[in-house]
Amino acid sequence: MMFDLAFYLPFVVLALVVLGASIRILREYERGVVFTLGRFTGVKGPGLILLVPYIQQMVRVDLRVAVLDVPSQDVISRDNVSVKVNAIIFYRVVEPAKAVVQVQNFHQATSELAQTTLRSVLGKHELDELLAERDKMNADIQEILDQQTDAWGIKVANVEIKHIDLGEGMVRVMARQAEAERERRAKIINAEGEEQAARKLLEAARILGGAPEAMQLRYLSTLATIGMQNSSTIVFPFPTEFAQWLSRLQPAGARPGDQTNSTHSG
């Protein structure tokens, strides 16, 4: 009996070692790309899977969304302004077999491609577009990355430009430009206000000129307004009819300064 146990013990130990080496457990968000003697034979998981030791190898692939922080890139815009831009990219693996077989390191490859694409896309736009149309830039970069990484089994979910850093000199220039723009708008608004006021005054003059009674009422209203003020102003009413009577007495064609000039000349 002891001889039989000693005879089978090595086989039992070997079987346990082989079984332990062949068991793999994959989480819900993991997949295993299996190679048999170096050849791709399928994707397995999640859960418990068995591999033939030394004959089959497995590469784990995470299917969760990965966050890629693109380092700051020196970008020269179309109007020759140098800026530093960094972005963040969200992507995930949708086809584990392609991500392992088609590219050596899909994470590094995506990072390098994102840096190149960021410089290429932003370099086609002017500085004002980079600052004002950031959503459009994000969509363009995402579309290009998604098309180029599709062969690797990677889906780019989102691209966000985080910072656009300008030099101190450019910041001062932009501040002066913004100040000049505000001054220009203020002058335009002031001129438009003067124009509207002049139009209203012209309309009021036409209305008052066509109705002398309205002018008299306006005159009395002004006197009432002045009388309500607590001031030492003394108002001497001058009848408008008297002014009209004096204007009728003046000879036709004569100017107010003609009589004075003739007196001095005599």
Wavefront OBJ file of the C-alpha trace (Angstrom):
o trace
v 0.000 0.000 0.000
v 2.795 2.414 0.870
v 4.525 1.450 -2.378
v 1.430 2.278 -4.424
v 1.041 5.648 -2.663
v 4.674 6.519 -3.265
v 4.292 5.512 -6.905
v 1.220 7.698 -7.594
v 2.212 10.676 -5.471
v 4.455 12.304 -8.115
v 1.674 11.995 -10.697
v -0.842 13.537 -8.322
v 1.489 16.415 -7.542
v 2.174 16.910 -11.246
v -1.538 16.929 -12.010
v -2.181 19.537 -9.317
v 0.652 21.708 -10.636
v -0.658 21.447 -14.195
v -4.195 22.208 -13.064
v -3.069 25.224 -11.066
v -1.072 26.504 -14.024
v -3.990 26.090 -16.416
v -6.653 27.918 -14.398
v -7.267 31.591 -15.131
v -9.949 33.841 -13.667
v -10.970 36.945 -15.594
v -13.051 39.758 -14.130
v -16.178 41.090 -15.794
v -14.294 43.931 -17.469
v -11.417 41.720 -18.667
v -10.944 39.531 -21.717
v -8.205 37.039 -22.480
v -6.612 36.864 -25.929
v -5.418 33.263 -26.227
v -2.487 32.089 -28.363
v -1.842 28.379 -29.015
v 1.750 27.687 -29.992
v 2.026 31.326 -30.990
v -1.099 31.430 -33.128
v -4.205 33.414 -32.200
v -6.987 31.000 -31.295
v -9.692 33.213 -29.758
v -10.864 35.553 -27.033
v -12.095 34.131 -23.730
v -13.702 35.447 -20.602
v -14.972 36.662 -18.279
v -14.991 34.025 -15.563
v -13.043 30.782 -15.210
v -11.063 29.551 -18.198
v -8.583 26.708 -18.657
v -5.349 26.860 -20.627
v -2.922 24.171 -21.648
v 0.326 24.996 -19.827
v 3.348 25.848 -21.970
v 1.227 25.448 -25.090
v -1.304 28.233 -24.670
v -0.612 31.778 -23.505
v -3.080 34.471 -22.640
v -2.896 38.281 -22.743
v -5.283 40.160 -20.476
v -7.054 43.171 -21.965
v -8.984 45.724 -19.902
v -12.234 46.843 -21.539
v -12.916 49.768 -19.226
v -12.683 53.371 -20.399
v -9.101 54.562 -20.118
v -8.055 58.162 -19.535
v -5.093 59.431 -21.519
v -3.523 62.730 -20.482
v -1.843 64.230 -23.530
v 1.188 66.276 -22.404
v 1.530 69.923 -23.419
v 2.295 70.394 -27.089
v 3.898 73.404 -28.758
v 1.456 74.438 -31.471
v 1.880 77.218 -34.032
v -1.509 78.449 -35.193
v -2.297 79.449 -38.753
v -1.702 83.122 -37.898
v 1.792 82.252 -36.555
v 1.055 82.435 -32.839
v 2.900 79.968 -30.597
v 0.786 78.369 -27.861
v 1.028 75.387 -25.534
v -1.962 73.051 -25.585
v -2.723 69.931 -23.579
v -5.748 67.673 -23.762
v -7.348 64.615 -22.231
v -8.680 61.633 -24.202
v -11.164 58.950 -23.148
v -11.003 55.677 -25.049
v -11.720 51.986 -24.587
v -10.907 48.696 -26.274
v -13.850 47.232 -28.218
v -11.993 44.431 -30.025
v -9.351 42.837 -27.773
v -7.919 40.657 -30.545
v -7.038 43.654 -32.738
v -5.687 45.617 -29.774
v -3.185 42.828 -29.061
v -2.397 41.516 -32.540
v -2.442 44.681 -34.684
v -0.381 47.005 -32.467
v 2.493 46.398 -30.073
v 1.340 48.705 -27.275
v -2.050 50.223 -27.986
v -1.889 52.632 -25.032
v 1.426 54.169 -26.101
v 0.399 54.133 -29.758
v -2.809 56.008 -28.955
v -0.865 58.545 -26.891
v 1.644 59.265 -29.659
v -1.108 59.476 -32.267
v -3.070 61.874 -30.066
v -0.077 64.203 -29.705
v 0.521 64.287 -33.459
v -3.155 64.802 -34.242
v -3.447 67.581 -31.669
v -0.608 69.551 -33.266
v -1.878 68.895 -36.794
v -5.498 69.906 -36.211
v -4.867 72.981 -34.073
v -2.189 74.225 -36.459
v -4.847 74.635 -39.174
v -6.819 77.228 -37.201
v -6.182 80.769 -36.076
v -5.778 81.766 -32.442
v -9.246 83.311 -32.197
v -10.773 80.033 -33.413
v -8.776 78.034 -30.867
v -10.113 80.186 -28.047
v -13.703 80.556 -29.237
v -14.430 77.247 -30.976
v -12.965 74.712 -28.589
v -15.902 72.320 -28.976
v -15.331 72.179 -32.730
v -11.637 71.446 -32.187
v -12.528 68.618 -29.804
v -14.917 67.075 -32.330
v -12.348 67.274 -35.150
v -9.607 65.635 -33.077
v -11.981 62.906 -31.870
v -13.113 62.108 -35.404
v -9.554 61.774 -36.718
v -8.383 59.663 -33.782
v -11.429 57.408 -33.985
v -10.838 56.721 -37.668
v -7.149 55.933 -37.246
v -7.521 53.751 -34.135
v -10.429 51.744 -35.558
v -7.931 49.281 -37.084
v -6.546 48.692 -33.578
v -9.942 47.838 -32.104
v -10.056 51.060 -30.075
v -12.985 53.464 -29.775
v -12.201 57.084 -28.856
v -15.155 58.200 -26.751
v -14.282 61.833 -26.066
v -11.558 64.448 -26.466
v -11.313 67.568 -24.307
v -8.763 70.368 -24.667
v -7.871 71.363 -21.116
v -5.582 74.373 -21.367
v -4.357 76.773 -24.042
v -1.401 78.650 -22.575
v -0.307 81.916 -24.187
v 2.889 83.869 -23.676
v 2.855 86.959 -21.485
v 3.448 89.213 -24.485
v 0.476 87.759 -26.347
v -1.712 88.116 -23.249
v -0.859 91.838 -23.054
v -1.553 92.279 -26.768
v -4.919 90.555 -26.441
v -5.765 92.706 -23.418
v -5.016 95.876 -25.393
v -7.034 94.561 -28.308
v -10.000 93.805 -26.048
v -9.761 97.270 -24.475
v -9.675 98.930 -27.890
v -12.655 96.868 -28.987
v -14.628 97.955 -25.913
v -13.758 101.596 -26.569
v -14.859 101.242 -30.190
v -18.179 99.775 -29.145
v -18.685 102.511 -26.551
v -18.084 105.229 -29.166
v -20.466 103.544 -31.593
v -23.164 103.242 -28.931
v -22.658 106.893 -27.928
v -22.891 108.025 -31.567
v -26.029 105.959 -32.127
v -27.562 107.516 -29.008
v -26.757 111.028 -30.243
v -28.287 110.197 -33.624
v -31.476 108.864 -32.073
v -31.723 111.891 -29.762
v -31.272 114.252 -32.699
v -34.007 112.484 -34.643
v -36.396 112.722 -31.697
v -35.595 116.414 -31.183
v -36.218 117.047 -34.875
v -39.566 115.317 -34.683
v -40.479 117.299 -31.556
v -39.488 120.567 -33.250
v -41.673 119.776 -36.241
v -44.622 118.988 -33.998
v -44.185 122.138 -31.902
v -43.635 124.282 -34.981
v -46.860 123.113 -36.537
v -48.932 123.886 -33.432
v -48.118 127.154 -31.605
v -50.461 126.171 -28.784
v -48.259 123.162 -28.089
v -45.244 125.440 -27.783
v -47.141 127.585 -25.271
v -48.062 124.505 -23.220
v -44.468 123.334 -23.273
v -43.369 126.771 -22.136
v -45.783 126.706 -19.204
v -44.749 123.171 -18.285
v -41.113 124.248 -18.127
v -42.036 127.160 -15.848
v -43.933 124.818 -13.554
v -40.951 122.472 -13.351
v -38.583 125.314 -12.475
v -41.010 126.670 -9.860
v -41.100 123.359 -7.997
v -37.328 123.343 -7.497
v -35.965 124.681 -4.205
v -33.542 127.175 -5.652
v -32.960 130.928 -5.826
v -33.570 131.081 -9.554
v -35.832 133.939 -10.615
v -37.846 133.336 -13.770
v -39.283 136.196 -15.832
v -41.930 134.867 -18.188
v -41.684 136.233 -21.679
v -44.891 135.863 -23.662
v -44.376 134.055 -26.917
v -47.042 136.242 -28.565
v -44.889 139.332 -27.881
v -41.931 137.640 -29.568
v -44.062 136.862 -32.574
v -45.294 140.505 -32.686
v -41.722 141.803 -32.667
v -40.776 139.444 -35.465
v -43.599 140.863 -37.588
v -42.397 144.440 -37.037
v -38.955 143.610 -38.431
v -38.717 144.591 -42.132
v -38.732 141.744 -44.566
v -35.256 140.693 -45.653
v -33.511 142.548 -42.850
v -31.203 140.743 -40.522
v -30.939 141.419 -36.798
v -27.396 142.798 -37.084
v -27.969 145.106 -40.061
v -29.261 148.111 -38.058
v -26.447 147.837 -35.593
v -23.824 147.727 -38.320
v -25.316 150.755 -40.048
v -25.291 152.745 -36.787
v -21.636 152.047 -36.200
v -20.740 152.904 -39.719
v -22.547 156.307 -39.475
l 1 2 3 4 5 6 7 8 9 10 11 12 13 14 15 16 17 18 19 20 21 22 23 24 25 26 27 28 29 30 31 32 33 34 35 36 37 38 39 40 41 42 43 44 45 46 47 48 49 50 51 52 53 54 55 56 57 58 59 60 61 62 63 64 65 66 67 68 69 70 71 72 73 74 75 76 77 78 79 80 81 82 83 84 85 86 87 88 89 90 91 92 93 94 95 96 97 98 99 100 101 102 103 104 105 106 107 108 109 110 111 112 113 114 115 116 117 118 119 120 121 122 123 124 125 126 127 128 129 130 131 132 133 134 135 136 137 138 139 140 141 142 143 144 145 146 147 148 149 150 151 152 153 154 155 156 157 158 159 160 161 162 163 164 165 166 167 168 169 170 171 172 173 174 175 176 177 178 179 180 181 182 183 184 185 186 187 188 189 190 191 192 193 194 195 196 197 198 199 200 201 202 203 204 205 206 207 208 209 210 211 212 213 214 215 216 217 218 219 220 221 222 223 224 225 226 227 228 229 230 231 232 233 234 235 236 237 238 239 240 241 242 243 244 245 246 247 248 249 250 251 252 253 254 255 256 257 258 259 260 261 262 263 264 265 266
